[in-house]
Amino acid sequence: MTKRYVFGSPIETDAILCKPDAEIWQDGRLSFQDNALSCEMEDEEIVYGLGQAVRGINKRGWIYESNCTDDPRHTEDKHSLYGAHNFLILDGESKTGIFVDTPSRVVFDIGYTESHMLRIVPQTPDFELYLIQGETPDEIVRQFRGLTGRSYIPPLWAFGYGQSRWSYCSEEEVRQVVKNYRENHIPLDSVYLDIDYMERYKDFTVDQERFPDFGAFVEEMKRERIHLVPIIDGGVKKEDGYEVYEEGKEKGYFCKDEQGEDFVLGVWPGRCCLPDMLNEEAGRWFGRKYRILLDQGIDGFWNDMNEPAIFYSEQGLREVFEKIDEYRNQNLDIQTFFAFQNMVAGISNNPKDYASFYHNYKGEKYCHEKVHNLFGYYMTRSAAQALEELSPDKRILLFSRASYIGMHRYGGIWQGDNNSWWSHLLLNIKMMPSLNMCGFLYTGADIGGFGADVTEDLLIRWLSFGVFTPLMRNHAAQGTREQEAYRFESRELMRNVIGVRYLLLPYLYSEFMKAALGDGMMFRPLGFLYGDDPVARRVEDQLLVGDSIMIAPVYEQNAVGRMVYLPETMKLLRFRGGQVLEEAVYQKGHVWVEMPLGDVCVFLKKNRILPLSEGGEHVAEVDFENLKLYSFGEDVKPYDYYTDDGESRACELAGMKTLAG
């Protein structure tokens, strides 16, 4: 049961597709006072949700902000990351889903100020509130997803392993990456092109010196069964003669400052203008620009810098330089030095800048800070709508850095610019269910970490978890240790671990499609299924993946195994050296399981089926028909198996077939 309440005059976000009639607010479990929603939480109540956020699966004990933020330091003291996902579930004696629909900032104080109080404070008094009641968290998620629409479905090849790095600067460099993967027989399906492929970081351009015949190179890679996936940034370089800039300027498609002039900010190319992604006409114009690369054979894109990120604004830069002149001849004592340091550090993504430009949204003029969380969503939506028009029969890979509820209909997300830290591997694990709750099924983190230098064991452990995430991409920043799998002494272990992905692919793709088409989740906390088990409800580092298996990844340096909690009788299947080893059946309870580097372990539920393929070095080699079925128990249930051509946009569950154990 879903109830909708309207406070003030909300700005429409298009997050909800089917709105129930609004009801008159009456305080119940939630009370509303001083523009804040609040309720008392039970002692054992768990709070799930908020999508892309720091800390645990259970969100109690911290303050979170829905405020799309370009910040690669995903540490526990942060309050917001790249997405704004204002949906949570209170799982206590009763179950309640809460969605606060507003495009501006929302603060969620979940037991931080007062340990038993939930307090939700929208930035403005204008918002819509949805309260969803259900018997289980799964039921609430299905109701919510029924309101927000079906999740994006990528092409099948996008479930293969991808290699990325900020610094692939030429055709030859990409060729060498592919050559090394193929010669070492390490599976690979895609190579991602960061900003280096562009001509001086200009959207929808290709550097002609480094990629002299891009269309021919795309086709060459396709013959190698490699898909190239270029990046598109949210800012357009301000340069006379650059066609995209000239068109946007002429047609008035850029965001304006208070004087009605194009707002100028700095990002990768230097001075840029922001296309007004919230303006329907401007968004359509920007989206159709993807055709420039689509016509050269590209069939996948990733959208970046669309929080939007701001290195500096012209006005902010001017103020900083003036202040530096003032500081130049001063004696910088501790207070003055810290003020100087904070001023320079605060030039990027400054709140003053977000309050200084405007959008034309649904026929009204809005200051950006009031609609901030919609920018990345509408950039990706504009691209998706254009790509569907330009490629009506064929799925195109599309995912984004920034997002809001509703964007899950148009593309996936990656989990931002993380670091090569063990804590970020654990954060990746904990983030998967909460993103699935919000509809983001096609997601994953930068495997190995984007910033900092990866260690060999961290990369192997991260790959061992990444084989389960729909987006499986190894990505690293310029200047960090090169972390392609073939560069390490243990490349044979890495080959075998990555190969597990291709063994699992029939199961993972089937479970993904059933979750997408059935408004479900692919990754769930144990508490979703075993809600009556007080131990299972508190497990934060194990996940249910689809209907048949549980995983318990290793996320600590030098570990040789770990304690695992079995919420029911399960059988351990161990992937080692390209083989599947059927090991012990464990009864409910805690057990120590050895997990040396290179082993991938799954725990198969009793009377369930896990279908596996023979693998392959790319998705096209995987046989989705002749499968080996693993199961145990005396009453094995048939498995609903989904397959399709992996390319057509027409997807439906009616095409499933039944596999018997």
TAFENGI-V797034 format. One record per backbone hydrogen bond with DSSP energy under -0.5 kcal/mol. CO is the residue of the C=O (numbers start at 1). NH is the residue of the N-H. E is the energy in kcal/mol with one decimal. If there is no record, write none. Layout:
co-><CO & CO>
nh-><NH & NH>
e-><E & E>
//
This chain:
co-><1 & 3 & 4 & 5 & 7 & 10 & 17 & 18 & 21 & 23 & 30 & 31 & 33 & 36 & 37 & 38 & 39 & 42 & 46 & 46 & 47 & 48 & 51 & 57 & 59 & 62 & 62 & 64 & 65 & 66 & 69 & 72 & 73 & 75 & 79 & 81 & 82 & 83 & 83 & 84 & 84 & 85 & 86 & 87 & 88 & 89 & 89 & 90 & 90 & 91 & 94 & 95 & 96 & 97 & 98 & 99 & 99 & 100 & 101 & 103 & 105 & 106 & 107 & 107 & 108 & 108 & 109 & 109 & 110 & 110 & 114 & 116 & 117 & 117 & 118 & 119 & 119 & 120 & 120 & 121 & 125 & 127 & 128 & 129 & 130 & 131 & 132 & 134 & 136 & 137 & 138 & 139 & 140 & 141 & 142 & 143 & 144 & 144 & 145 & 147 & 147 & 155 & 156 & 157 & 160 & 161 & 161 & 162 & 163 & 165 & 165 & 165 & 167 & 170 & 171 & 172 & 173 & 174 & 175 & 176 & 177 & 178 & 179 & 180 & 181 & 182 & 185 & 189 & 190 & 191 & 192 & 192 & 193 & 194 & 195 & 197 & 198 & 199 & 201 & 202 & 207 & 210 & 211 & 213 & 214 & 215 & 216 & 217 & 218 & 219 & 220 & 221 & 221 & 222 & 226 & 227 & 228 & 228 & 229 & 230 & 232 & 234 & 235 & 236 & 237 & 239 & 241 & 242 & 243 & 244 & 245 & 246 & 247 & 248 & 248 & 248 & 249 & 253 & 255 & 256 & 257 & 261 & 263 & 264 & 265 & 266 & 266 & 267 & 270 & 271 & 272 & 273 & 273 & 274 & 275 & 276 & 278 & 278 & 279 & 280 & 281 & 282 & 283 & 284 & 285 & 286 & 287 & 288 & 289 & 290 & 290 & 291 & 293 & 293 & 294 & 299 & 300 & 301 & 302 & 303 & 304 & 305 & 310 & 312 & 313 & 314 & 315 & 316 & 317 & 318 & 319 & 320 & 321 & 322 & 323 & 324 & 327 & 330 & 331 & 333 & 334 & 335 & 336 & 337 & 338 & 339 & 340 & 341 & 342 & 344 & 345 & 347 & 350 & 350 & 351 & 353 & 354 & 356 & 357 & 358 & 359 & 359 & 360 & 361 & 364 & 364 & 366 & 367 & 367 & 368 & 371 & 372 & 374 & 375 & 376 & 377 & 378 & 379 & 380 & 381 & 382 & 383 & 384 & 385 & 386 & 387 & 391 & 393 & 397 & 398 & 399 & 400 & 403 & 404 & 406 & 407 & 407 & 408 & 412 & 413 & 416 & 418 & 419 & 421 & 421 & 422 & 423 & 424 & 425 & 426 & 427 & 428 & 429 & 429 & 430 & 431 & 432 & 433 & 434 & 434 & 435 & 436 & 439 & 441 & 442 & 443 & 444 & 445 & 445 & 446 & 447 & 450 & 451 & 452 & 455 & 456 & 457 & 458 & 459 & 460 & 461 & 462 & 462 & 463 & 465 & 466 & 470 & 471 & 472 & 473 & 473 & 474 & 476 & 477 & 484 & 485 & 488 & 490 & 491 & 492 & 493 & 494 & 495 & 496 & 497 & 497 & 498 & 498 & 499 & 499 & 500 & 501 & 502 & 503 & 504 & 504 & 505 & 506 & 507 & 508 & 509 & 510 & 511 & 512 & 513 & 514 & 515 & 516 & 516 & 522 & 524 & 525 & 525 & 526 & 526 & 530 & 532 & 533 & 535 & 535 & 536 & 542 & 543 & 543 & 544 & 544 & 545 & 548 & 549 & 550 & 551 & 556 & 560 & 562 & 564 & 564 & 565 & 566 & 569 & 570 & 571 & 572 & 573 & 573 & 574 & 574 & 575 & 576 & 579 & 579 & 580 & 581 & 581 & 584 & 584 & 586 & 589 & 591 & 593 & 596 & 600 & 602 & 602 & 603 & 604 & 605 & 607 & 609 & 610 & 611 & 612 & 617 & 618 & 619 & 622 & 625 & 627 & 628 & 630 & 632 & 638 & 639 & 639 & 640 & 641 & 641 & 646 & 647 & 649 & 652 & 653 & 657 & 659>
nh-><133 & 131 & 23 & 129 & 127 & 12 & 19 & 20 & 4 & 6 & 28 & 38 & 36 & 33 & 120 & 31 & 118 & 45 & 48 & 91 & 59 & 89 & 53 & 59 & 62 & 64 & 110 & 108 & 67 & 106 & 71 & 74 & 75 & 78 & 65 & 69 & 403 & 67 & 81 & 86 & 405 & 87 & 100 & 50 & 98 & 48 & 91 & 92 & 96 & 46 & 92 & 134 & 90 & 132 & 88 & 101 & 130 & 102 & 128 & 373 & 123 & 66 & 109 & 121 & 64 & 110 & 111 & 119 & 61 & 62 & 117 & 41 & 111 & 119 & 39 & 109 & 121 & 37 & 122 & 107 & 127 & 7 & 101 & 5 & 99 & 3 & 97 & 95 & 140 & 141 & 142 & 143 & 144 & 145 & 146 & 147 & 147 & 148 & 149 & 17 & 18 & 158 & 159 & 160 & 472 & 189 & 190 & 474 & 192 & 167 & 168 & 194 & 169 & 174 & 175 & 176 & 177 & 178 & 179 & 180 & 181 & 182 & 183 & 184 & 186 & 185 & 187 & 227 & 163 & 229 & 165 & 194 & 231 & 197 & 198 & 207 & 200 & 202 & 203 & 205 & 211 & 171 & 214 & 217 & 218 & 219 & 220 & 221 & 222 & 223 & 224 & 224 & 226 & 225 & 228 & 191 & 230 & 299 & 193 & 302 & 304 & 275 & 237 & 273 & 239 & 242 & 243 & 246 & 247 & 248 & 249 & 250 & 251 & 252 & 253 & 254 & 252 & 276 & 263 & 358 & 260 & 257 & 274 & 314 & 272 & 311 & 312 & 270 & 267 & 238 & 265 & 236 & 275 & 255 & 277 & 279 & 280 & 362 & 283 & 284 & 285 & 286 & 287 & 288 & 289 & 289 & 290 & 291 & 292 & 293 & 294 & 295 & 296 & 298 & 297 & 397 & 230 & 399 & 232 & 401 & 234 & 309 & 349 & 266 & 317 & 318 & 319 & 320 & 321 & 322 & 323 & 324 & 325 & 326 & 327 & 328 & 330 & 332 & 333 & 337 & 338 & 339 & 340 & 341 & 342 & 343 & 344 & 345 & 346 & 347 & 348 & 350 & 353 & 354 & 355 & 356 & 369 & 258 & 368 & 256 & 361 & 366 & 362 & 364 & 361 & 366 & 359 & 370 & 371 & 371 & 374 & 375 & 378 & 379 & 380 & 381 & 382 & 383 & 384 & 385 & 386 & 387 & 388 & 389 & 390 & 391 & 394 & 649 & 301 & 412 & 303 & 414 & 84 & 407 & 409 & 410 & 411 & 152 & 400 & 444 & 418 & 451 & 421 & 424 & 425 & 426 & 427 & 428 & 429 & 430 & 431 & 432 & 432 & 433 & 434 & 435 & 436 & 437 & 51 & 438 & 440 & 439 & 441 & 443 & 413 & 471 & 415 & 447 & 473 & 449 & 475 & 477 & 420 & 454 & 459 & 460 & 461 & 462 & 463 & 464 & 465 & 465 & 466 & 467 & 468 & 469 & 472 & 473 & 162 & 447 & 475 & 164 & 166 & 480 & 487 & 488 & 491 & 494 & 495 & 496 & 497 & 498 & 499 & 500 & 500 & 501 & 501 & 502 & 502 & 503 & 504 & 505 & 615 & 613 & 507 & 508 & 509 & 510 & 511 & 512 & 513 & 514 & 515 & 516 & 517 & 518 & 520 & 151 & 519 & 546 & 544 & 528 & 529 & 529 & 530 & 533 & 534 & 537 & 538 & 539 & 539 & 526 & 545 & 551 & 524 & 546 & 549 & 605 & 545 & 603 & 543 & 559 & 595 & 593 & 566 & 591 & 567 & 589 & 606 & 586 & 604 & 583 & 575 & 602 & 576 & 581 & 600 & 579 & 576 & 581 & 582 & 574 & 583 & 572 & 586 & 570 & 566 & 564 & 562 & 599 & 575 & 573 & 604 & 550 & 571 & 608 & 637 & 611 & 630 & 507 & 628 & 188 & 621 & 622 & 624 & 627 & 629 & 612 & 610 & 607 & 640 & 641 & 659 & 642 & 643 & 657 & 156 & 395 & 651 & 655 & 656 & 641 & 639>
e-><-2.9 & -2.6 & -2.8 & -3.0 & -1.8 & -0.5 & -0.6 & -0.5 & -0.6 & -0.5 & -2.1 & -2.2 & -1.1 & -2.4 & -3.3 & -2.8 & -2.9 & -1.1 & -0.6 & -3.1 & -3.0 & -2.4 & -1.0 & -0.6 & -0.8 & -0.5 & -2.1 & -3.4 & -1.1 & -1.0 & -1.2 & -1.5 & -2.3 & -2.0 & -3.0 & -2.3 & -0.8 & -0.5 & -0.5 & -0.5 & -1.0 & -1.5 & -1.8 & -3.2 & -3.0 & -2.3 & -0.7 & -0.8 & -2.0 & -2.0 & -2.3 & -1.1 & -3.1 & -2.5 & -2.2 & -0.7 & -2.4 & -0.9 & -1.8 & -2.3 & -2.7 & -2.9 & -0.6 & -2.9 & -2.5 & -0.9 & -1.0 & -2.4 & -4.0 & -0.7 & -2.2 & -4.1 & -2.0 & -0.5 & -2.0 & -3.2 & -0.5 & -2.7 & -0.5 & -2.3 & -0.7 & -2.9 & -3.0 & -2.8 & -2.1 & -2.7 & -3.3 & -0.5 & -1.8 & -2.6 & -2.3 & -2.0 & -2.6 & -3.0 & -1.8 & -1.2 & -0.6 & -1.7 & -2.0 & -3.1 & -1.1 & -1.2 & -2.2 & -2.0 & -0.5 & -2.9 & -1.2 & -2.5 & -2.5 & -1.4 & -1.2 & -0.6 & -1.3 & -1.9 & -2.8 & -2.3 & -1.9 & -2.5 & -3.1 & -2.5 & -2.0 & -2.8 & -2.9 & -1.6 & -2.5 & -1.2 & -0.6 & -2.3 & -2.5 & -2.1 & -0.6 & -0.7 & -1.5 & -1.8 & -1.1 & -2.9 & -1.0 & -1.0 & -0.5 & -1.2 & -2.3 & -2.1 & -0.6 & -2.1 & -2.7 & -1.8 & -2.2 & -2.4 & -2.0 & -1.7 & -0.8 & -0.7 & -2.5 & -1.7 & -0.5 & -2.1 & -0.5 & -0.6 & -2.4 & -1.7 & -2.6 & -0.7 & -0.5 & -2.6 & -1.2 & -1.9 & -0.7 & -2.9 & -2.6 & -2.3 & -2.7 & -2.5 & -2.4 & -0.6 & -2.6 & -0.5 & -0.8 & -3.2 & -2.8 & -2.7 & -1.9 & -3.1 & -0.6 & -1.6 & -3.4 & -2.4 & -0.9 & -2.1 & -2.1 & -2.7 & -2.1 & -3.1 & -0.6 & -2.9 & -2.0 & -1.9 & -0.6 & -0.5 & -3.3 & -2.1 & -2.0 & -2.6 & -2.9 & -1.9 & -0.6 & -1.2 & -1.5 & -1.3 & -1.8 & -0.8 & -2.4 & -3.0 & -1.0 & -1.9 & -1.8 & -2.1 & -0.8 & -1.3 & -2.3 & -0.9 & -1.0 & -1.2 & -2.9 & -3.6 & -2.9 & -2.1 & -2.2 & -2.0 & -2.4 & -2.1 & -2.1 & -2.5 & -1.9 & -1.4 & -2.2 & -1.6 & -2.1 & -0.9 & -1.5 & -3.3 & -2.4 & -2.2 & -2.5 & -3.1 & -2.9 & -2.0 & -2.0 & -2.7 & -2.0 & -1.4 & -0.6 & -0.6 & -1.2 & -1.5 & -1.2 & -1.9 & -1.0 & -0.5 & -3.0 & -1.2 & -0.8 & -2.3 & -0.5 & -1.6 & -2.8 & -0.5 & -2.7 & -1.7 & -0.6 & -1.8 & -2.1 & -1.5 & -2.8 & -2.1 & -2.2 & -2.5 & -2.4 & -1.9 & -2.8 & -2.7 & -1.9 & -2.8 & -2.3 & -1.6 & -2.8 & -2.6 & -0.5 & -0.8 & -2.2 & -2.1 & -2.9 & -1.6 & -2.2 & -2.5 & -1.5 & -2.2 & -1.5 & -3.0 & -2.1 & -0.7 & -1.8 & -2.4 & -2.5 & -0.7 & -1.1 & -1.9 & -2.1 & -1.9 & -1.8 & -2.4 & -1.9 & -1.0 & -0.5 & -0.5 & -0.6 & -2.0 & -2.2 & -2.3 & -0.5 & -1.0 & -2.2 & -1.7 & -1.4 & -1.5 & -1.6 & -1.6 & -1.7 & -0.9 & -0.6 & -1.9 & -0.9 & -2.8 & -2.4 & -0.6 & -2.3 & -2.1 & -2.5 & -2.7 & -2.7 & -2.1 & -1.1 & -0.5 & -3.4 & -1.7 & -2.1 & -0.7 & -0.8 & -0.7 & -2.5 & -2.9 & -0.6 & -2.8 & -2.7 & -1.9 & -2.0 & -0.9 & -1.3 & -2.1 & -2.8 & -2.2 & -2.6 & -3.0 & -2.1 & -1.0 & -1.0 & -0.7 & -1.0 & -0.7 & -0.5 & -1.4 & -2.5 & -0.9 & -0.5 & -2.3 & -0.8 & -2.6 & -2.9 & -1.6 & -2.7 & -2.5 & -2.6 & -2.2 & -2.0 & -2.7 & -2.8 & -1.5 & -2.6 & -0.7 & -0.7 & -3.1 & -2.8 & -1.5 & -0.6 & -0.9 & -2.9 & -1.8 & -0.8 & -2.1 & -1.3 & -0.5 & -1.2 & -0.5 & -0.5 & -2.9 & -2.2 & -0.6 & -1.1 & -2.9 & -2.2 & -2.8 & -2.0 & -1.5 & -2.4 & -2.7 & -0.6 & -2.2 & -0.7 & -2.2 & -1.0 & -3.3 & -3.2 & -2.7 & -0.5 & -2.5 & -0.7 & -3.5 & -1.9 & -2.1 & -2.4 & -0.6 & -0.6 & -2.9 & -0.7 & -2.7 & -0.6 & -2.2 & -3.0 & -2.8 & -2.1 & -2.2 & -3.2 & -2.9 & -0.6 & -2.1 & -2.4 & -1.5 & -2.7 & -0.5 & -2.1 & -0.6 & -2.7 & -2.2 & -1.7 & -1.8 & -0.7 & -1.3 & -0.5 & -2.4 & -2.4 & -2.9 & -0.5 & -0.9 & -2.9 & -0.5 & -0.5 & -2.7 & -2.8 & -2.9 & -1.0 & -1.3 & -2.2 & -3.4 & -3.2>
//
